[in-house]
Amino acid sequence: MTAAVAKEPTDLLPTHRSLLTRLKRADDQEGWQEFFDTYWRLIYGVARKAGLNDAEAQDAVQETVITVSQQMPKFRYEPERCSFKTWLLLITRQRIARQFGKRQPGKFTPSPSREGDLPAPALRAADDTARTGTIERIPDPAGDPLAAVWDEEWEKHVLSAARERVKHKVSDVHYQIFDLYAVQGWSAGEVARTLGLSVGQVYLAKHRISRLLKREIKQLTETFR
């Protein structure tokens, strides 16, 4: 599985829970490719913000997927006890920590538990003089920098999925209006002149798509617990 073949997450809502069930079958190659396509950008983005370089982040992604595959047979989807989001974070945390440990062998303190099992260790790199832009340098008043970055990237992940779902529910013109006006920051007048519409049509399309987007974000947020 490689990032090069990744697809956009266009249908995440109806497949999430069924996908987790399918992943309990190690030979379900299509299911595992779907999992990789859905989550690799999230894991990679967090790894990069944690301070890993591109190659290290790619390795962290691959090792996270491998660990998930090893742990999935005993994973039970019980959001009220431990959400899938939290479980995936704990595994990702360990894989990122391992990459830091490879930089300076012997200075990384591994988890006393088996790899992938809960609880995961706090992310530790060697020392401030030896790391560049590592996760400890990202300010977080809550005291858990990696969790803060994970939440930020998770929100981006959900937003991306929500936009893809909305995009497939509205006309190309209406989505273009929304993208130019609400995402790229064009003025309503600029959008209207460019697309040959009235300013009122721009406002109406933006309002309708924003409402759809909020609904999709809410649904996806509840589903990805």
MOKA-V807187 format. One record per residue. N is the residue number from 1. PHI is phi in degrees with one decimal (* if undefined). OMEGA is omega in whole degrees, 0 to 359 (999 if undefined). Layout:
n->N phi->PHI omega->OMEGA
n->N phi->PHI omega->OMEGA
This chain:
n->1 phi->* omega->181
n->2 phi->-134.6 omega->180
n->3 phi->-62.1 omega->185
n->4 phi->-63.7 omega->183
n->5 phi->-100.4 omega->183
n->6 phi->-64.1 omega->179
n->7 phi->-110.3 omega->176
n->8 phi->-72.1 omega->181
n->9 phi->-77.2 omega->187
n->10 phi->-93.4 omega->186
n->11 phi->-142.1 omega->189
n->12 phi->-75.6 omega->187
n->13 phi->-60.4 omega->184
n->14 phi->-74.1 omega->186
n->15 phi->-101.4 omega->190
n->16 phi->-61.0 omega->183
n->17 phi->-68.7 omega->179
n->18 phi->-66.0 omega->178
n->19 phi->-64.3 omega->180
n->20 phi->-60.7 omega->177
n->21 phi->-66.6 omega->180
n->22 phi->-64.6 omega->184
n->23 phi->-68.6 omega->176
n->24 phi->-69.5 omega->175
n->25 phi->-97.2 omega->186
n->26 phi->-61.9 omega->183
n->27 phi->-88.8 omega->179
n->28 phi->-81.9 omega->185
n->29 phi->-62.7 omega->179
n->30 phi->-64.7 omega->179
n->31 phi->-65.0 omega->180
n->32 phi->-69.5 omega->176
n->33 phi->-66.2 omega->178
n->34 phi->-65.5 omega->177
n->35 phi->-61.2 omega->180
n->36 phi->-61.9 omega->180
n->37 phi->-60.2 omega->184
n->38 phi->-77.7 omega->192
n->39 phi->-113.0 omega->187
n->40 phi->-64.5 omega->180
n->41 phi->-63.6 omega->179
n->42 phi->-62.0 omega->182
n->43 phi->-64.5 omega->180
n->44 phi->-63.0 omega->181
n->45 phi->-61.9 omega->178
n->46 phi->-66.8 omega->180
n->47 phi->-61.9 omega->179
n->48 phi->-66.5 omega->179
n->49 phi->-69.0 omega->177
n->50 phi->-72.0 omega->178
n->51 phi->117.7 omega->178
n->52 phi->-77.9 omega->174
n->53 phi->-80.8 omega->186
n->54 phi->-58.7 omega->182
n->55 phi->-63.4 omega->179
n->56 phi->-64.7 omega->180
n->57 phi->-65.9 omega->177
n->58 phi->-61.7 omega->178
n->59 phi->-63.8 omega->180
n->60 phi->-62.4 omega->177
n->61 phi->-62.4 omega->182
n->62 phi->-61.2 omega->181
n->63 phi->-69.0 omega->176
n->64 phi->-64.9 omega->180
n->65 phi->-62.7 omega->178
n->66 phi->-61.7 omega->180
n->67 phi->-65.0 omega->177
n->68 phi->-58.6 omega->180
n->69 phi->-63.5 omega->179
n->70 phi->-72.4 omega->184
n->71 phi->-89.3 omega->187
n->72 phi->-56.8 omega->180
n->73 phi->-55.3 omega->181
n->74 phi->-105.9 omega->178
n->75 phi->-77.4 omega->177
n->76 phi->-115.9 omega->183
n->77 phi->-78.2 omega->180
n->78 phi->-131.8 omega->185
n->79 phi->-54.0 omega->182
n->80 phi->-70.9 omega->180
n->81 phi->-101.8 omega->178
n->82 phi->-150.1 omega->183
n->83 phi->-70.4 omega->175
n->84 phi->-60.8 omega->178
n->85 phi->-57.5 omega->180
n->86 phi->-68.1 omega->180
n->87 phi->-61.6 omega->180
n->88 phi->-66.5 omega->177
n->89 phi->-61.0 omega->182
n->90 phi->-61.7 omega->178
n->91 phi->-69.3 omega->179
n->92 phi->-60.8 omega->179
n->93 phi->-57.3 omega->181
n->94 phi->-65.7 omega->181
n->95 phi->-69.1 omega->176
n->96 phi->-65.8 omega->179
n->97 phi->-59.9 omega->179
n->98 phi->-63.3 omega->179
n->99 phi->-64.2 omega->176
n->100 phi->-64.4 omega->180
n->101 phi->-63.2 omega->180
n->102 phi->-69.2 omega->180
n->103 phi->-68.7 omega->180
n->104 phi->-135.8 omega->181
n->105 phi->-53.9 omega->178
n->106 phi->94.9 omega->180
n->107 phi->-102.7 omega->177
n->108 phi->-98.8 omega->180
n->109 phi->-97.4 omega->184
n->110 phi->-75.8 omega->177
n->111 phi->-73.3 omega->178
n->112 phi->-74.5 omega->180
n->113 phi->-87.2 omega->178
n->114 phi->-66.9 omega->184
n->115 phi->-61.4 omega->177
n->116 phi->90.2 omega->180
n->117 phi->-79.5 omega->175
n->118 phi->-85.5 omega->358
n->119 phi->-87.0 omega->178
n->120 phi->-88.8 omega->179
n->121 phi->-77.7 omega->172
n->122 phi->-69.7 omega->180
n->123 phi->-68.9 omega->180
n->124 phi->-133.8 omega->171
n->125 phi->-106.5 omega->189
n->126 phi->-64.9 omega->178
n->127 phi->-156.4 omega->187
n->128 phi->-61.9 omega->183
n->129 phi->-77.5 omega->185
n->130 phi->-101.3 omega->183
n->131 phi->-119.3 omega->181
n->132 phi->-124.8 omega->176
n->133 phi->63.3 omega->183
n->134 phi->-72.3 omega->188
n->135 phi->-61.3 omega->180
n->136 phi->-64.9 omega->182
n->137 phi->-87.2 omega->177
n->138 phi->-88.2 omega->184
n->139 phi->-65.6 omega->178
n->140 phi->-153.4 omega->182
n->141 phi->-64.3 omega->181
n->142 phi->-77.2 omega->175
n->143 phi->92.2 omega->178
n->144 phi->-130.6 omega->186
n->145 phi->-57.0 omega->183
n->146 phi->-64.9 omega->179
n->147 phi->-64.1 omega->179
n->148 phi->-64.4 omega->178
n->149 phi->-66.1 omega->179
n->150 phi->-59.5 omega->179
n->151 phi->-61.4 omega->180
n->152 phi->-63.6 omega->180
n->153 phi->-68.8 omega->179
n->154 phi->-63.6 omega->178
n->155 phi->-62.8 omega->177
n->156 phi->-64.5 omega->179
n->157 phi->-61.7 omega->180
n->158 phi->-66.4 omega->180
n->159 phi->-61.7 omega->179
n->160 phi->-61.3 omega->179
n->161 phi->-64.4 omega->180
n->162 phi->-63.4 omega->179
n->163 phi->-62.8 omega->179
n->164 phi->-63.4 omega->180
n->165 phi->-67.1 omega->179
n->166 phi->-63.8 omega->182
n->167 phi->-56.9 omega->181
n->168 phi->-86.1 omega->181
n->169 phi->-108.8 omega->182
n->170 phi->-126.2 omega->180
n->171 phi->-71.1 omega->179
n->172 phi->-60.1 omega->181
n->173 phi->-64.7 omega->181
n->174 phi->-64.2 omega->179
n->175 phi->-69.7 omega->177
n->176 phi->-63.6 omega->176
n->177 phi->-58.3 omega->182
n->178 phi->-61.5 omega->182
n->179 phi->-63.0 omega->181
n->180 phi->-66.9 omega->186
n->181 phi->-82.8 omega->187
n->182 phi->-89.4 omega->184
n->183 phi->-99.1 omega->183
n->184 phi->-84.9 omega->174
n->185 phi->84.0 omega->175
n->186 phi->-68.8 omega->174
n->187 phi->-76.6 omega->180
n->188 phi->-60.6 omega->179
n->189 phi->-64.4 omega->179
n->190 phi->-63.0 omega->180
n->191 phi->-63.5 omega->181
n->192 phi->-61.0 omega->181
n->193 phi->-65.6 omega->183
n->194 phi->-66.1 omega->185
n->195 phi->-97.4 omega->179
n->196 phi->69.4 omega->182
n->197 phi->-120.4 omega->173
n->198 phi->-89.1 omega->178
n->199 phi->-61.8 omega->178
n->200 phi->-61.0 omega->179
n->201 phi->-65.4 omega->178
n->202 phi->-65.1 omega->180
n->203 phi->-61.9 omega->183
n->204 phi->-65.0 omega->181
n->205 phi->-63.4 omega->180
n->206 phi->-63.0 omega->180
n->207 phi->-62.7 omega->182
n->208 phi->-65.0 omega->182
n->209 phi->-72.0 omega->176
n->210 phi->-61.2 omega->179
n->211 phi->-65.4 omega->178
n->212 phi->-62.5 omega->182
n->213 phi->-63.6 omega->179
n->214 phi->-61.4 omega->180
n->215 phi->-65.9 omega->180
n->216 phi->-64.6 omega->179
n->217 phi->-61.5 omega->179
n->218 phi->-61.9 omega->181
n->219 phi->-64.8 omega->181
n->220 phi->-67.1 omega->178
n->221 phi->-60.7 omega->179
n->222 phi->-69.3 omega->182
n->223 phi->-72.7 omega->184
n->224 phi->-86.9 omega->179
n->225 phi->-69.3 omega->999
